[in-house]
Amino acid sequence: MKEDIIHADITRAETLPSGYYTDDEIFTNIINNFSKFWHFAGHEVQIADNNVIPLEHMEELIGEAMLLTNDKDIKCISNVCTHRGMLVSTESCNISTLKCRYHGRTFELDGKFKNMPEFKDVKDFPSPRDDLQEFPVRKWNGLIFTGLKPEYFESVFDTLEKRIGWIPIDSFEYDLSRFRSYEIDANWALYVDNYLEGFHIPFVHGDLNKELDYDSYRTELFEGGVLQVGVAKNDEECFVLPEKSPDFGEQIAAYYYWIYPGMMLNFYPWGLSVNVVIPLAVDRTKIIYHGFVWDKEKLGRGAGGDLDKVEAEDQEIVEATQRGVKSGAYDRGRYSPTKEKGVHHFHKILTSNAGI
């Protein structure tokens, strides 16, 4: 399949062929390219309480076991001991030295080899190969991102900074009670498709539709991502925007950012909900939620008031759609030029990075 399988003109374009949701080979080729992109690792507030955090989701996303560590600086290093491949740490903790519980090899928090029992007669030891590998880290307003060999992200940061740089994200508090982990019987791209349009809100999310002004809901595209802006109805909960905000004077209920491939940053007046989309198989996906609170008084109100209900409604739709795209009666559809610009943008990015 060619990169230009999605026509650049949305009024002429057809949606993804169903094989992108059902074919194991296509799935594998797409997932193998995830190493080229940045992924959400956490928030600085998490690494302040525990200076070692295993990033289990990164192992599922890109096949690499990683650790976030915090000594003099926040680093992302390999979680694989350089002796026999044992995982160095399997739970968050606050320690001064990393120690493999298999044979006692120790490392500094920056990954540098420190000590190993019963190795005094080993020639040419230690060497740089005995250090834990370090991976790139990018921080923005308290949020931490990592990856294997991420190729771009500056345009994404610039976009975030211009629109919501005024939000004090670095001071948000991590709320463990808002952590969720779901597995659904659907392809990861179907979950992203659903996220990237407000077209379905009146039909699927009755309560959410009461909070948002459907006619004012808008989608903005940028390199590597999509922003959806939800405008509050009447006097429903909304941001108190500073004059420097591009949206000053509007009743903004939510900023929904998606960054390829499966990072979703959902900003509400109460704070931030992060969705991490993890493909497990061609028809199986894990979604992890993290919650970071800005204003506790606004929890449970507005567009971000009942995320569990919205998630359950979305999962039901996406799983039913997975069953549908497997049908021999379906291959491709068409896009709504007014409501599915984000989905079209995603499909262009996806096919250009499919490795097919």
Buried (B, 14 or more C-beta within 10 A) or exposed (E): BEEEBBEEEBEEBBBBBBBBBBBEEBBEBBBBBBBBBBBBBBBBBBBEEBBBBBBBBBBBBBEBBBBBBBEEEBBBBBBBBBBEEBBBBEEBEEEEEBBBEEBEBBBBBBBBBBEBEEEEEEEEEBEEEBBBBBBEBBBBBBBBBBBBEBEEBEEBBEBBEEBBBBBEBEEBEBBEEBEBEBEBBBBBBBBBBBBBBBBBBEEBBEEBBEBBBBEBBEBBBBBBBBBBBBBBBEEBBBBEBEEEBEBEEBBBBBBBBBBBBBBBBBBBBBBBBBBBBBBEEBBBBBBBBBBBBBEEEBBEBBBBBBBEEBBEBBBEBBBEBBEEBEEEEEEBEEBBEEBBBBBBBBBBBBBBBBEB
